[in-house]
């Protein structure tokens, strides 16, 4: 069948032959009888040309080429597919459908999304002059399917301090993990990041295995070596004769149970165990860092679709003095609590949406492994815990562009050393 006959077929299916401003094919001049029809069909995506920009209307077509045009024409016209023409090319159309489905699945096998966040951070500390920085963070997320049950994920991150030289910028492969279903449980293994509960105790990143299962009673088991958990930097242990106790990674395992009493009320309990380490070269620390266990119990309530509350109590089996020295002196606290009240939320997909929250902390250092609170690491003595509040508001300025303002005011929970810090942090995040 010649291509020129396709014009009559397409017009019979209801595709109008109204002329377009320009015809894409060089061998169909403006005076040609089929000019308007070819232009219309090309614009509708029903007929394609050759790489050299020609239509070649006198060429013979294969059955697959004809079947493809028939399918496109019917799709554009909206006419039912029970015609003899569709029946004639049924086998070819079925094969084309299988091929298209395979191609579509392959194209979706790797998805790349990302975000760019620019921000200004100003911190004032009672023991040090104020500091501020302009920060730019770019993240690229990779997602894909391994098979019907397993997927993979990764994240590449670049951080840049706009006030310093390029040598202080960093690019790292922060996440690389696989995720799949085994016997009704979801397993995530590899380098990953996850926040437990509201992040009062742990906001974790590291090499780990996490297992989630259950419906009404949701259970999370995890174990790994996390680089966001510290036993104590110079600042954490500075209060003991300026001895240095440092380890930037820690083995941690635990279990989280979340039970829903209703669609409004739920409770959450957790257990964390941070393993000890070998002795380090520091005076007063001959036994190394002690193992530490933390227990949590929290309750959440959803007042309506906009207002949510979550509060949590935490208890450790020893305070920080005993963790670092092995001596139970009861100098520091071993428990704490925190609570958050949230209103709405800024949805990146919905312009003009917004949300706000307020969090209050009263936690000893023994129950904070690595808090989601941005100011926690800026306290001069984090081992002494933190007490104070954090407030924030987010607003979707344009679709996929969210602005956020955060203010945080904390002091050490224990008055053994009375230090405080406050933070003003503004960010604009663009997602794509």
C-alpha positions in Angstrom: 0.0 0.0 0.0 1.3 3.4 -0.9 1.6 6.1 1.7 -0.7 8.4 -0.2 -3.6 6.0 0.4 -3.1 6.5 4.2 -4.4 10.1 3.7 -7.7 8.9 2.6 -7.9 6.3 5.4 -6.9 8.8 8.1 -9.5 11.4 6.9 -12.1 8.6 6.8 -11.4 8.0 10.5 -12.2 11.7 11.2 -8.8 13.3 11.1 -9.4 16.8 9.6 -7.3 17.9 6.7 -7.1 21.5 7.9 -3.9 23.1 6.7 -1.1 24.0 9.1 1.3 26.8 8.9 4.2 24.7 7.9 4.7 21.2 6.3 7.6 19.2 7.8 8.4 17.2 4.6 10.6 18.7 1.8 9.1 16.4 -0.9 5.5 17.6 -0.3 5.5 21.2 -1.7 2.8 23.7 -0.9 1.0 23.1 -4.2 0.8 19.3 -3.7 -2.8 18.0 -3.5 -1.9 16.2 -0.2 -0.1 19.2 1.4 -2.7 20.1 4.0 -3.5 16.4 4.9 0.1 15.5 5.4 0.8 18.6 7.5 -2.2 17.8 9.7 -1.3 14.1 10.1 2.4 14.9 10.9 1.4 17.5 13.5 -1.0 14.9 15.1 1.9 12.4 15.3 0.2 9.9 13.0 2.7 9.8 10.2 6.5 10.2 10.5 9.0 11.1 7.9 12.5 9.8 7.1 15.7 11.0 8.7 16.4 13.1 5.6 13.2 15.1 6.1 11.2 13.5 3.3 7.8 11.8 3.3 8.2 9.5 0.3 4.5 9.2 -0.4 5.0 6.8 -3.3 6.9 4.2 -1.3 5.3 0.9 -0.4 4.6 0.4 3.3 5.2 -2.7 5.4 2.3 -4.3 7.4 4.0 -3.1 10.6 4.2 0.5 9.4 0.6 0.4 8.3 -0.5 -1.1 11.6 1.2 1.6 13.5 -0.5 4.3 11.5 -3.9 2.7 11.9 -3.4 2.5 15.7 -2.4 6.2 15.9 -5.2 7.3 13.7 -7.9 5.5 15.7 -6.4 6.9 18.9 -6.6 10.4 17.6 -10.0 10.1 16.1 -11.7 8.4 19.1 -13.6 5.9 16.9 -14.0 2.4 18.3 -11.5 -0.3 17.4 -14.0 -2.9 16.1 -13.5 -2.1 12.5 -12.4 -4.6 9.8 -9.2 -2.6 9.4 -8.2 -3.2 13.0 -9.1 -6.8 12.7 -6.9 -7.1 9.6 -3.8 -5.8 11.5 -4.7 -7.5 14.8 -1.5 -9.6 15.0 0.8 -6.7 14.1 -1.0 -4.3 16.6 -0.7 -6.9 19.4 3.0 -7.3 18.7 3.5 -3.5 18.6 1.7 -3.3 21.9 4.0 -5.8 23.5 7.1 -4.0 22.1 5.8 -0.6 23.3 5.1 -2.0 26.8 8.7 -3.5 27.0 10.2 -0.2 25.8 8.2 1.8 28.3 9.2 -0.5 31.2 12.8 -0.2 30.2 12.6 3.6 30.0 11.1 3.7 33.5 13.8 1.4 34.9 16.0 4.3 35.9 14.4 7.5 37.3 16.5 10.5 38.3 15.0 13.2 40.6 16.7 15.8 42.7 16.6 18.9 44.7 18.7 22.1 45.0 18.7 23.9 48.3 20.2 27.3 49.0 20.2 28.7 52.5 21.5 31.2 55.0 22.4 30.0 58.5 23.3 32.3 61.5 24.3 30.7 64.8 25.2 32.5 68.0 26.8 30.5 70.9 27.3 31.8 74.4 30.9 30.4 74.5 31.9 31.6 71.0 31.3 34.5 68.6 28.5 34.3 66.2 28.9 32.5 62.8 27.0 32.5 59.6 27.2 30.8 56.3 25.6 30.7 52.9 25.1 27.0 52.0 24.2 25.4 48.7 23.3 21.7 48.6 22.5 19.7 45.5 21.1 16.1 45.6 20.5 13.7 42.8 18.4 10.6 43.6 18.4 7.5 41.4 15.6 4.9 41.6 15.1 1.8 39.5 13.6 -1.7 39.3 15.8 -4.8 39.6 12.9 -7.2 39.1 9.2 -7.4 40.2 10.2 -7.6 43.9 13.4 -5.6 44.3 14.4 -2.0 43.6 17.5 0.0 44.1 18.2 3.6 45.2 21.1 5.9 45.4 21.9 9.5 46.2 24.7 11.8 45.1 25.2 14.9 47.2 27.3 18.1 46.7 27.5 20.7 49.4 29.1 24.1 48.9 29.8 26.9 51.4 29.5 30.0 49.3 31.8 32.0 51.6 34.8 29.7 51.4 37.2 28.3 48.8 36.4 25.4 46.5 38.6 23.1 48.6 36.0 23.1 51.3 33.2 21.9 49.0 32.3 18.2 49.1 30.7 15.7 46.8 29.9 12.3 48.1 27.9 9.2 47.2 25.7 9.3 50.3 23.3 6.5 49.6 23.3 3.2 47.7 20.9 0.5 48.7 18.5 -2.2 47.5 14.9 -2.7 48.7 12.7 -5.7 48.4 10.0 -8.0 49.8 10.9 -11.2 51.6 8.1 -13.3 53.3 5.8 -10.3 53.8 8.6 -8.0 55.1 10.3 -5.1 53.4 14.1 -5.3 53.6 16.3 -2.3 52.9 20.0 -3.1 52.8 23.0 -0.9 52.0 24.1 2.7 52.7 20.9 4.5 53.6 19.4 7.2 55.7 16.3 7.1 57.9 14.8 9.0 60.8 13.4 7.0 63.7 10.2 8.4 65.2 10.4 12.2 65.1 14.2 12.1 65.1 14.5 13.2 68.7 16.9 10.4 69.4 18.3 9.3 66.1 18.5 10.7 62.5 20.7 8.0 61.0 22.9 7.6 58.0 25.2 4.6 57.5 25.6 1.1 56.2 22.7 -0.9 57.6 20.0 -3.4 57.2 16.4 -2.4 58.0 13.4 -4.7 58.1 9.8 -3.4 58.1 6.7 -5.5 58.6 3.2 -5.5 60.1 0.0 -3.5 59.4 -1.8 -2.4 62.6 1.3 -3.1 64.6 4.1 -1.8 62.4 7.6 -3.1 63.4 11.0 -1.9 62.3 14.2 -3.8 63.0 17.6 -2.2 62.2 21.3 -2.8 62.6 24.3 -1.2 61.1 27.3 1.0 61.4 26.2 4.7 61.3 28.5 7.6 60.6 26.0 10.1 62.0 26.3 8.7 65.6 29.2 9.9 67.7 30.4 8.7 71.1 31.8 12.0 72.0 33.8 14.7 70.2 36.1 17.0 72.0 33.1 19.2 72.8 31.0 16.3 74.2 33.8 15.3 76.6 35.4 18.6 77.2 34.0 18.8 80.7 36.3 16.0 81.9 39.7 17.6 82.1 39.6 18.3 78.4 40.2 14.6 77.6 39.3 13.7 74.0 36.9 10.8 73.3 36.2 10.5 69.6 34.7 8.0 67.3 32.9 9.2 64.2 31.1 5.8 63.6 29.2 3.5 65.9 27.5 0.1 65.7 23.8 0.5 66.5 20.8 -1.8 66.5 17.3 -1.5 67.7 13.6 -2.1 67.3 10.7 0.3 66.8 7.0 -0.6 67.4 4.2 1.6 66.1 0.6 0.7 67.0 -2.5 2.5 65.6 -5.5 2.5 68.0 -7.5 4.5 65.4 -7.0 6.8 62.4 -6.3 9.5 65.0 -4.3 7.9 67.8 -1.1 5.9 67.7 1.6 4.9 70.1 5.3 4.2 69.4 7.9 2.5 71.5 11.6 2.1 70.7 14.8 0.4 71.9 18.3 1.4 70.8 21.6 -0.2 71.7 24.8 1.5 70.9 27.8 -0.8 71.2 30.9 0.3 73.1 34.4 0.6 71.6 38.0 -0.1 72.6 40.0 2.2 74.9 41.4 5.3 73.3 44.5 7.3 74.1 43.0 9.7 76.6 43.6 10.2 80.3 40.8 9.0 82.5 39.4 6.6 79.9 41.2 3.3 80.4 38.2 1.1 79.7 36.9 2.6 76.4 33.4 3.8 75.7 30.6 1.9 77.5 27.7 0.3 75.7 24.5 2.4 75.9 20.9 1.5 75.8 18.0 3.9 75.2 14.2 3.2 75.6 11.5 5.5 74.2 7.7 5.7 74.5 5.7 8.2 72.5 2.1 9.0 71.6 0.7 10.8 68.5 -2.7 12.3 67.9 -4.2 13.8 64.8 -6.8 16.4 65.9 -8.0 16.9 62.3 -6.6 16.9 58.8 -4.4 19.9 59.6 -3.2 19.6 63.2 -1.0 16.8 64.5 0.8 16.2 67.8 3.6 13.8 68.9 5.3 13.6 72.3 8.0 11.2 73.4 9.7 10.2 76.6 13.3 8.8 76.5 15.2 6.8 79.2 18.9 5.7 79.0 20.5 2.9 81.1 23.4 5.3 82.1 24.3 9.0 81.8 27.1 10.4 79.7 29.6 10.4 82.5 29.3 6.7 82.9 29.3 6.1 79.1 32.6 7.8 78.8 34.4 6.9 82.0 32.6 3.7 83.1 32.0 5.4 86.5 28.4 5.7 87.7 28.6 9.1 89.4 25.1 10.4 88.5 26.5 13.7 87.5 24.3 14.0 84.4 20.8 13.1 83.6 19.8 9.9 81.9 16.3 10.7 80.6 14.4 13.4 78.6 11.3 14.2 76.5 10.4 16.2 73.4 7.1 17.1 71.7 6.1 18.6 68.3 2.9 20.3 67.3 2.4 20.6 63.5 -0.1 22.6 61.4 -0.7 21.6 57.8 2.5 21.4 55.6 4.1 22.9 52.5 3.3 20.6 49.6 5.9 21.2 46.8 3.3 20.2 44.2 0.7 22.7 45.4 1.5 26.4 45.1 0.6 28.6 48.1 0.4 25.6 50.4 2.1 26.2 53.8 2.7 24.7 57.1 4.2 25.4 60.5 5.5 23.5 63.6 6.9 24.0 67.0 9.1 21.6 69.0 10.2 21.7 72.6 13.2 19.7 73.8 14.2 18.8 77.4 16.7 15.9 76.9 19.8 14.8 78.6 22.8 14.0 76.4 22.4 10.3 77.2 19.2 10.0 75.1 20.4 11.9 72.0 22.4 9.9 69.6 22.2 12.2 66.6 19.2 14.5 66.8 17.3 15.9 63.8 17.5 19.2 65.5 19.9 21.4 63.4 21.2 23.2 66.5 22.1 20.2 68.6 25.7 19.9 67.2 26.2 23.7 67.7 25.9 23.5 71.5 29.3 23.7 73.1 28.6 20.8 75.4 26.1 18.5 73.7 26.8 15.7 76.2 25.0 17.9 78.7 21.8 17.6 76.7 19.6 20.3 75.4 16.6 22.3 76.5 14.6 24.8 74.5 12.4 25.2 71.5 12.4 25.2 67.7 9.8 26.8 65.4 9.6 26.7 61.7 7.3 27.7 58.8 7.3 26.5 55.2 5.6 28.0 52.1 5.4 26.8 48.5 6.2 30.0 46.5 5.8 28.3 43.2 5.3 24.7 42.2 8.3 22.6 43.4 9.8 25.7 45.1 9.5 25.8 48.9 10.8 28.5 51.2 11.4 27.7 54.9 12.3 29.7 58.0 13.5 28.1 61.2 14.4 29.6 64.5 15.9 27.5 67.4 16.9 28.6 70.9 18.6 25.9 73.1 20.6 25.7 76.3 22.2 22.8 78.0 19.7 20.8 80.0 22.1 20.3 82.9 23.5 23.4 84.5 26.9 21.7 85.1 28.0 24.0 82.4 25.6 26.8 81.5 25.9 27.3 77.7 23.3 28.2 75.1 23.0 28.7 71.4 20.4 30.0 69.0 19.9 29.6 65.3 18.2 31.4 62.4 18.0 29.4 59.2 16.4 30.3 56.0 16.3 28.0 53.0 14.7 27.8 49.5 14.4 24.2 48.1 13.7 23.4 44.4 12.7 19.9 43.5 12.7 18.3 40.1 
